[in-house]
Amino acid sequence: MKIKISYEANEEFDMLDIVGYFKERFPDVKCRKCDRYPPFHHVYLTVKNKLKPHGKGKKQKYTL
């Protein structure tokens, strides 16, 4: 799952609350910040799929 959050400087505290929620809910979330397009800032969150199969074999095992 990929999530993109766009915000302005005055909305940074709201963004921190949202990112904090996702870090609490999904401990393995990756977070990347980008300030390339002023006046907007962007945060990209990536959560791994827990139902992704392990390996390429005859049997596929899924984690929950």
Distance bins in CASP14 RR format, pairs under 12 A and 6 or more apart:
PFRMAT RR
TARGET T0000
AUTHOR 0000-0000-0000
RMODE 2
METHOD distances of the structure
MODEL  1
1 22 0 0 0 0 1 0 0 0 0 0 0
1 25 0 0 0 0 0 1 0 0 0 0 0
1 26 0 0 0 0 1 0 0 0 0 0 0
1 28 0 0 0 0 0 1 0 0 0 0 0
1 29 0 0 0 0 1 0 0 0 0 0 0
1 30 0 0 0 0 0 1 0 0 0 0 0
1 44 0 0 0 0 0 1 0 0 0 0 0
1 45 0 0 0 0 1 0 0 0 0 0 0
1 46 1 0 0 1 0 0 0 0 0 0 0
1 47 1 0 1 0 0 0 0 0 0 0 0
1 48 0 0 0 0 1 0 0 0 0 0 0
1 49 1 0 0 1 0 0 0 0 0 0 0
1 50 0 0 0 0 0 1 0 0 0 0 0
1 51 0 0 0 0 0 1 0 0 0 0 0
1 52 0 0 0 0 0 1 0 0 0 0 0
2 22 0 0 0 0 0 1 0 0 0 0 0
2 29 0 0 0 0 0 1 0 0 0 0 0
2 30 0 0 0 0 1 0 0 0 0 0 0
2 31 0 0 0 0 0 1 0 0 0 0 0
2 32 0 0 0 0 0 1 0 0 0 0 0
2 43 0 0 0 0 0 1 0 0 0 0 0
2 44 1 0 0 1 0 0 0 0 0 0 0
2 45 1 0 0 1 0 0 0 0 0 0 0
2 46 1 0 1 0 0 0 0 0 0 0 0
2 47 1 0 0 1 0 0 0 0 0 0 0
2 48 0 0 0 0 0 1 0 0 0 0 0
2 49 0 0 0 0 0 1 0 0 0 0 0
3 15 0 0 0 0 0 1 0 0 0 0 0
3 18 0 0 0 0 1 0 0 0 0 0 0
3 19 0 0 0 0 1 0 0 0 0 0 0
3 21 0 0 0 0 0 1 0 0 0 0 0
3 22 1 0 0 1 0 0 0 0 0 0 0
3 23 0 0 0 0 0 1 0 0 0 0 0
3 25 0 0 0 0 0 1 0 0 0 0 0
3 26 0 0 0 0 0 1 0 0 0 0 0
3 29 0 0 0 0 1 0 0 0 0 0 0
3 30 0 0 0 0 0 1 0 0 0 0 0
3 31 0 0 0 0 1 0 0 0 0 0 0
3 32 0 0 0 0 0 1 0 0 0 0 0
3 42 0 0 0 0 0 1 0 0 0 0 0
3 43 0 0 0 0 1 0 0 0 0 0 0
3 44 1 0 0 1 0 0 0 0 0 0 0
3 45 1 0 1 0 0 0 0 0 0 0 0
3 46 1 0 0 1 0 0 0 0 0 0 0
3 47 1 0 0 1 0 0 0 0 0 0 0
4 15 0 0 0 0 0 1 0 0 0 0 0
4 18 0 0 0 0 0 1 0 0 0 0 0
4 19 0 0 0 0 0 1 0 0 0 0 0
4 31 0 0 0 0 0 1 0 0 0 0 0
4 32 0 0 0 0 0 1 0 0 0 0 0
4 33 0 0 0 0 0 1 0 0 0 0 0
4 34 0 0 0 0 1 0 0 0 0 0 0
4 40 0 0 0 0 0 1 0 0 0 0 0
4 41 0 0 0 0 0 1 0 0 0 0 0
4 42 1 0 0 1 0 0 0 0 0 0 0
4 43 1 0 0 1 0 0 0 0 0 0 0
4 44 1 0 1 0 0 0 0 0 0 0 0
4 45 1 0 0 1 0 0 0 0 0 0 0
4 46 0 0 0 0 0 1 0 0 0 0 0
5 11 0 0 0 0 1 0 0 0 0 0 0
5 12 0 0 0 0 0 1 0 0 0 0 0
5 14 0 0 0 0 1 0 0 0 0 0 0
5 15 1 0 1 0 0 0 0 0 0 0 0
5 16 0 0 0 0 0 1 0 0 0 0 0
5 17 0 0 0 0 0 1 0 0 0 0 0
5 18 1 0 0 1 0 0 0 0 0 0 0
5 19 1 0 0 1 0 0 0 0 0 0 0
5 20 0 0 0 0 0 1 0 0 0 0 0
5 21 0 0 0 0 0 1 0 0 0 0 0
5 22 0 0 0 0 1 0 0 0 0 0 0
5 31 0 0 0 0 1 0 0 0 0 0 0
5 32 0 0 0 0 0 1 0 0 0 0 0
5 33 0 0 0 0 1 0 0 0 0 0 0
5 34 0 0 0 0 0 1 0 0 0 0 0
5 40 0 0 0 0 0 1 0 0 0 0 0
5 41 0 0 0 0 1 0 0 0 0 0 0
5 42 1 0 0 1 0 0 0 0 0 0 0
5 43 1 0 1 0 0 0 0 0 0 0 0
5 44 1 0 0 1 0 0 0 0 0 0 0
5 45 1 0 0 1 0 0 0 0 0 0 0
6 14 0 0 0 0 0 1 0 0 0 0 0
6 15 0 0 0 0 1 0 0 0 0 0 0
6 18 0 0 0 0 0 1 0 0 0 0 0
6 33 0 0 0 0 0 1 0 0 0 0 0
6 34 0 0 0 0 1 0 0 0 0 0 0
6 35 0 0 0 0 0 1 0 0 0 0 0
6 36 0 0 0 0 0 1 0 0 0 0 0
6 37 0 0 0 0 1 0 0 0 0 0 0
6 39 0 0 0 0 0 1 0 0 0 0 0
6 40 1 0 1 0 0 0 0 0 0 0 0
6 41 1 0 0 1 0 0 0 0 0 0 0
6 42 1 0 1 0 0 0 0 0 0 0 0
6 43 0 0 0 0 1 0 0 0 0 0 0
6 44 0 0 0 0 0 1 0 0 0 0 0
7 13 0 0 0 0 1 0 0 0 0 0 0
7 14 1 0 0 1 0 0 0 0 0 0 0
7 15 1 0 1 0 0 0 0 0 0 0 0
7 16 0 0 0 0 1 0 0 0 0 0 0
7 17 0 0 0 0 0 1 0 0 0 0 0
7 18 0 0 0 0 1 0 0 0 0 0 0
7 19 0 0 0 0 0 1 0 0 0 0 0
7 33 0 0 0 0 0 1 0 0 0 0 0
7 34 0 0 0 0 0 1 0 0 0 0 0
7 35 0 0 0 0 0 1 0 0 0 0 0
7 37 0 0 0 0 0 1 0 0 0 0 0
7 39 0 0 0 0 1 0 0 0 0 0 0
7 40 1 0 0 1 0 0 0 0 0 0 0
7 41 1 0 1 0 0 0 0 0 0 0 0
7 42 1 0 0 1 0 0 0 0 0 0 0
7 43 1 0 0 1 0 0 0 0 0 0 0
8 14 0 0 0 0 0 1 0 0 0 0 0
8 15 0 0 0 0 1 0 0 0 0 0 0
8 35 0 0 0 0 0 1 0 0 0 0 0
8 37 0 0 0 0 0 1 0 0 0 0 0
8 38 0 0 0 0 1 0 0 0 0 0 0
8 39 1 0 1 0 0 0 0 0 0 0 0
8 40 1 0 0 1 0 0 0 0 0 0 0
8 41 1 0 0 1 0 0 0 0 0 0 0
8 42 0 0 0 0 0 1 0 0 0 0 0
9 15 0 0 0 0 0 1 0 0 0 0 0
9 35 0 0 0 0 1 0 0 0 0 0 0
9 38 0 0 0 0 1 0 0 0 0 0 0
9 39 1 0 0 1 0 0 0 0 0 0 0
9 40 0 0 0 0 1 0 0 0 0 0 0
9 41 1 0 0 1 0 0 0 0 0 0 0
10 39 0 0 0 0 1 0 0 0 0 0 0
10 40 0 0 0 0 0 1 0 0 0 0 0
10 41 0 0 0 0 0 1 0 0 0 0 0
11 17 0 0 0 0 0 1 0 0 0 0 0
11 18 0 0 0 0 1 0 0 0 0 0 0
11 39 0 0 0 0 0 1 0 0 0 0 0
11 40 0 0 0 0 1 0 0 0 0 0 0
11 41 0 0 0 0 1 0 0 0 0 0 0
11 43 0 0 0 0 0 1 0 0 0 0 0
12 18 0 0 0 0 0 1 0 0 0 0 0
12 19 0 0 0 0 0 1 0 0 0 0 0
12 33 0 0 0 0 0 1 0 0 0 0 0
12 35 0 0 0 0 0 1 0 0 0 0 0
12 40 0 0 0 0 0 1 0 0 0 0 0
12 41 1 0 0 1 0 0 0 0 0 0 0
12 43 0 0 0 0 1 0 0 0 0 0 0
13 19 0 0 0 0 0 1 0 0 0 0 0
13 20 0 0 0 0 0 1 0 0 0 0 0
14 20 0 0 0 0 0 1 0 0 0 0 0
14 21 0 0 0 0 0 1 0 0 0 0 0
14 41 0 0 0 0 0 1 0 0 0 0 0
14 43 0 0 0 0 0 1 0 0 0 0 0
15 21 0 0 0 0 0 1 0 0 0 0 0
15 22 0 0 0 0 0 1 0 0 0 0 0
15 31 0 0 0 0 0 1 0 0 0 0 0
15 33 0 0 0 0 1 0 0 0 0 0 0
15 40 0 0 0 0 0 1 0 0 0 0 0
15 41 1 0 0 1 0 0 0 0 0 0 0
15 42 0 0 0 0 1 0 0 0 0 0 0
15 43 1 0 0 1 0 0 0 0 0 0 0
15 44 0 0 0 0 0 1 0 0 0 0 0
15 45 0 0 0 0 0 1 0 0 0 0 0
16 22 0 0 0 0 0 1 0 0 0 0 0
16 23 0 0 0 0 0 1 0 0 0 0 0
16 31 0 0 0 0 0 1 0 0 0 0 0
16 33 0 0 0 0 0 1 0 0 0 0 0
16 41 0 0 0 0 0 1 0 0 0 0 0
16 43 0 0 0 0 1 0 0 0 0 0 0
17 23 0 0 0 0 0 1 0 0 0 0 0
17 24 0 0 0 0 0 1 0 0 0 0 0
17 43 0 0 0 0 0 1 0 0 0 0 0
18 24 0 0 0 0 0 1 0 0 0 0 0
18 25 0 0 0 0 0 1 0 0 0 0 0
18 29 0 0 0 0 0 1 0 0 0 0 0
18 31 0 0 0 0 0 1 0 0 0 0 0
18 43 0 0 0 0 1 0 0 0 0 0 0
18 45 0 0 0 0 1 0 0 0 0 0 0
19 25 0 0 0 0 0 1 0 0 0 0 0
19 26 0 0 0 0 0 1 0 0 0 0 0
19 29 0 0 0 0 1 0 0 0 0 0 0
19 30 0 0 0 0 0 1 0 0 0 0 0
19 31 1 0 0 1 0 0 0 0 0 0 0
19 32 0 0 0 0 0 1 0 0 0 0 0
19 33 0 0 0 0 1 0 0 0 0 0 0
19 41 0 0 0 0 0 1 0 0 0 0 0
19 42 0 0 0 0 0 1 0 0 0 0 0
19 43 1 0 0 1 0 0 0 0 0 0 0
19 44 0 0 0 0 0 1 0 0 0 0 0
19 45 1 0 0 1 0 0 0 0 0 0 0
20 26 0 0 0 0 0 1 0 0 0 0 0
20 27 0 0 0 0 0 1 0 0 0 0 0
20 29 0 0 0 0 1 0 0 0 0 0 0
20 31 0 0 0 0 1 0 0 0 0 0 0
20 43 0 0 0 0 0 1 0 0 0 0 0
20 45 0 0 0 0 1 0 0 0 0 0 0
21 29 0 0 0 0 0 1 0 0 0 0 0
21 45 0 0 0 0 0 1 0 0 0 0 0
22 28 0 0 0 0 0 1 0 0 0 0 0
22 29 1 0 1 0 0 0 0 0 0 0 0
22 30 0 0 0 0 0 1 0 0 0 0 0
22 31 0 0 0 0 1 0 0 0 0 0 0
22 43 0 0 0 0 1 0 0 0 0 0 0
22 44 0 0 0 0 0 1 0 0 0 0 0
22 45 1 0 1 0 0 0 0 0 0 0 0
22 46 0 0 0 0 0 1 0 0 0 0 0
22 47 1 0 0 1 0 0 0 0 0 0 0
23 29 1 0 1 0 0 0 0 0 0 0 0
23 30 0 0 0 0 0 1 0 0 0 0 0
23 31 1 0 0 1 0 0 0 0 0 0 0
23 43 0 0 0 0 0 1 0 0 0 0 0
23 45 0 0 0 0 1 0 0 0 0 0 0
23 47 0 0 0 0 0 1 0 0 0 0 0
25 45 0 0 0 0 0 1 0 0 0 0 0
25 47 0 0 0 0 1 0 0 0 0 0 0
26 45 0 0 0 0 1 0 0 0 0 0 0
26 46 0 0 0 0 1 0 0 0 0 0 0
26 47 1 0 1 0 0 0 0 0 0 0 0
26 48 0 0 0 0 1 0 0 0 0 0 0
26 49 0 0 0 0 0 1 0 0 0 0 0
26 50 0 0 0 0 1 0 0 0 0 0 0
27 47 0 0 0 0 1 0 0 0 0 0 0
27 48 0 0 0 0 0 1 0 0 0 0 0
27 50 0 0 0 0 0 1 0 0 0 0 0
28 45 0 0 0 0 0 1 0 0 0 0 0
28 46 0 0 0 0 1 0 0 0 0 0 0
28 47 1 0 0 1 0 0 0 0 0 0 0
28 48 1 0 1 0 0 0 0 0 0 0 0
28 49 0 0 0 0 0 1 0 0 0 0 0
28 50 0 0 0 0 1 0 0 0 0 0 0
28 63 0 0 0 0 0 1 0 0 0 0 0
29 43 0 0 0 0 0 1 0 0 0 0 0
29 44 0 0 0 0 0 1 0 0 0 0 0
29 45 1 0 1 0 0 0 0 0 0 0 0
29 46 1 0 0 1 0 0 0 0 0 0 0
29 47 1 0 1 0 0 0 0 0 0 0 0
29 48 0 0 0 0 1 0 0 0 0 0 0
30 43 0 0 0 0 0 1 0 0 0 0 0
30 44 0 0 0 0 1 0 0 0 0 0 0
30 45 1 0 0 1 0 0 0 0 0 0 0
30 46 1 0 1 0 0 0 0 0 0 0 0
30 47 1 0 0 1 0 0 0 0 0 0 0
30 48 0 0 0 0 1 0 0 0 0 0 0
31 42 0 0 0 0 0 1 0 0 0 0 0
31 43 1 0 0 1 0 0 0 0 0 0 0
31 44 1 0 0 1 0 0 0 0 0 0 0
31 45 1 0 1 0 0 0 0 0 0 0 0
31 46 0 0 0 0 1 0 0 0 0 0 0
31 47 0 0 0 0 0 1 0 0 0 0 0
32 41 0 0 0 0 0 1 0 0 0 0 0
32 42 0 0 0 0 1 0 0 0 0 0 0
32 43 1 0 0 1 0 0 0 0 0 0 0
32 44 1 0 1 0 0 0 0 0 0 0 0
32 45 0 0 0 0 1 0 0 0 0 0 0
32 46 1 0 0 1 0 0 0 0 0 0 0
33 40 0 0 0 0 0 1 0 0 0 0 0
33 41 1 0 0 1 0 0 0 0 0 0 0
33 42 1 0 0 1 0 0 0 0 0 0 0
33 43 1 0 1 0 0 0 0 0 0 0 0
33 44 1 0 0 1 0 0 0 0 0 0 0
33 45 0 0 0 0 0 1 0 0 0 0 0
34 40 0 0 0 0 1 0 0 0 0 0 0
34 41 1 0 0 1 0 0 0 0 0 0 0
34 42 1 0 1 0 0 0 0 0 0 0 0
34 43 1 0 0 1 0 0 0 0 0 0 0
34 44 1 0 0 1 0 0 0 0 0 0 0
35 41 1 0 1 0 0 0 0 0 0 0 0
35 42 1 0 0 1 0 0 0 0 0 0 0
35 43 0 0 0 0 0 1 0 0 0 0 0
36 42 1 0 0 1 0 0 0 0 0 0 0
36 44 0 0 0 0 0 1 0 0 0 0 0
48 63 0 0 0 0 1 0 0 0 0 0 0
49 62 0 0 0 0 1 0 0 0 0 0 0
49 63 0 0 0 0 1 0 0 0 0 0 0
49 64 0 0 0 0 0 1 0 0 0 0 0
50 62 0 0 0 0 1 0 0 0 0 0 0
50 63 1 0 1 0 0 0 0 0 0 0 0
50 64 1 0 0 1 0 0 0 0 0 0 0
51 60 0 0 0 0 0 1 0 0 0 0 0
51 61 0 0 0 0 0 1 0 0 0 0 0
51 62 1 0 1 0 0 0 0 0 0 0 0
51 63 1 0 0 1 0 0 0 0 0 0 0
51 64 1 0 0 1 0 0 0 0 0 0 0
52 60 0 0 0 0 1 0 0 0 0 0 0
52 61 0 0 0 0 0 1 0 0 0 0 0
52 62 1 0 0 1 0 0 0 0 0 0 0
52 63 1 0 0 1 0 0 0 0 0 0 0
52 64 0 0 0 0 0 1 0 0 0 0 0
53 59 0 0 0 0 1 0 0 0 0 0 0
53 60 1 1 0 0 0 0 0 0 0 0 0
53 61 1 0 0 1 0 0 0 0 0 0 0
53 62 1 0 0 1 0 0 0 0 0 0 0
53 63 0 0 0 0 1 0 0 0 0 0 0
54 60 1 0 0 1 0 0 0 0 0 0 0
54 61 1 0 1 0 0 0 0 0 0 0 0
54 62 1 0 0 1 0 0 0 0 0 0 0
54 63 1 0 0 1 0 0 0 0 0 0 0
55 61 0 0 0 0 1 0 0 0 0 0 0
55 62 0 0 0 0 0 1 0 0 0 0 0
55 63 0 0 0 0 0 1 0 0 0 0 0
END
